Amino acid sequence: MIPDTPRGAWVVTDVPCRLDTLGWSRWHQRLILALGITWILDGLEASLVANIAPTLRHPDALGLSATQIGMANSVYLLGQVVGALVFGYLTDRLGRRRLFLVTLALYLGATALSGLAPGYAVFLGFRFLAGAGIGGEYSAINSAIDEMVPARMRGAVALGINGSYWVGVAIGAGVTLIVLDTSLFPTAVGWRVAFGFGALLGLGILLVRRHMPESPRWLLTHGYVQAAIATVERIEAEVRSRGRDLRVEAASIIAVKVKVSGTVGLRHLAYTLVQRYPRRTILGLSLMLAQAFLYNSIFFSYGLILEEFHGVPAEHVGLYIVPFAIGNFLGPLVLGPAFDRWGRRVMIPLTYALSGALLLGTGGLFIAGSLNALTQTLAWMLVFFVASAAASSAYLTVSELFPVELRGMAIAVFYAFGTLVGAGAPALFGAIVDTGDPSRLFAGYALAAVLMMAAAVVARMFGVDAERRPLEEITPDEPVPI
């Protein structure tokens, strides 16, 4: 496809407004299903590894130590960093849609092969590739969702989709309850079957993604103006054919000026992050760092903690993961609408600060010996009901506060930063579990809580009132430096 408008030209178009004022429809639901599956897959992957961690220590499996399991999780996260950076660049250059299938295919193949790994070294390699596929998904998927979901509900939808991570966690926990049952599968086989299930789930979604369109906003910024108009017309026709209101909350369609920037490079990215939006950059880095460390430290070591400190048998770990996942999933669903109603500068600091305070309280009860496996799980359900909404808002922030032409790269940079810094957390907490010292575990929790509270302060100072506003209003176009 050849651009019909040259780079550097300004286009007066109503395409963004037509997208933002569309009535909610079955088309939007399909969009969320096809693209939001990324979070479910990542949650499934994390849950499988967390729940089978005790089994991987068994001599009939891979015979790994807690430190080695933590290292495998860190390698998976490192793969996510590399995948995010590489595919984030490509999604801005080649389009959102092309990356939908490539990144998912990479994940599927690597996950299936993880279950066939004959030893630790090979297992590490496939975990890295699986992480690269998921990391690449984040940039393309979050960009497309923000660019096609109506502005009035962008916050609630984004948080709900990000919260679906925990649907994957619950599914993974349920799967491991079956495949780790030694009366059904031998120890040497069950963990391999678990990875195969993850690949099968992703395979089904490939069929749905084939019908997803390119982002009209991406088409506009790359000079495909007629293609953008045609794409919006097809979406509107489908909404109308379902008997739904085509427009809501719009007296008229407003045209905006959009600059055809074409493909931009790293220099423009650096200029935007450092010179044009330094406060937003600090905000994004703070939010991503805090939530990444919190989740990577606690969740990846959850199964090991239950086994080491609360005496939960390896095959029963999934029973405690399911309620934990439910709390994490309900948080963004229940609190998400408030991010559009009360605003980002109220809800983001509130959820970050509250989750940090609750985590400190839970850590205090743990070090005092007041918690057993059940009450520990209930306490963490409360903590992560709030923390899940906070973490989801971090992804919303870094995806909506930067221009369309570099949105994929911006998401990748922030995601990579948070994940890279947090990638050492699973190995750190795995080593802590190996010591069997509760006081060291509490120190890790305290560090995570402090990071969340500090991020809350930054969010209050540097937050942007982005709720219900078009993306073009949040980041108005300006000349691109040569």
Secondary structure, DSSP 8 states (H G I E B T S, - for coil): ---SS-TT-EEEESHHHHHHTB---HHHHHHHHHHHHHHHHHHHHHHHHHHHHHHHTSTTTT---HHHHHHHHHHHHHHHHHHHHHHHHHHHHH-HHHHHHHHHHHHHHHHHHHTT--SHHHHHHHHHHHHHHHHHHHHHHHHHHHHHS-GGGHHHHHHHHHHTHHHHHHHHHHHHHHHT-TTTS-HHHHHHHHHHHHHHHHHHHHHHHTT----HHHHHHTT-HHHHHHHHHHHHHHHHHTT--SBSS-SS---EEEE---S--HHHHHIIIIII-HHHHHHHHHHHHHHHHHHHHHTTTHHHHHHHHH---GGGHHHHHHHHHHHHHHHHHHHHHHHHHT-HHHHHHHHHHHHHHHHHHHHHHHHTT---HHHHHHHHHHHHHHHHHHHHHHHHHHHHSS-GGGHHHHHHHHHHHHHHHHTHHHHHHHHHHHHT-HHHHHHHHHHHHHHHHHHHHHHHHH----TT--HHHHS-------
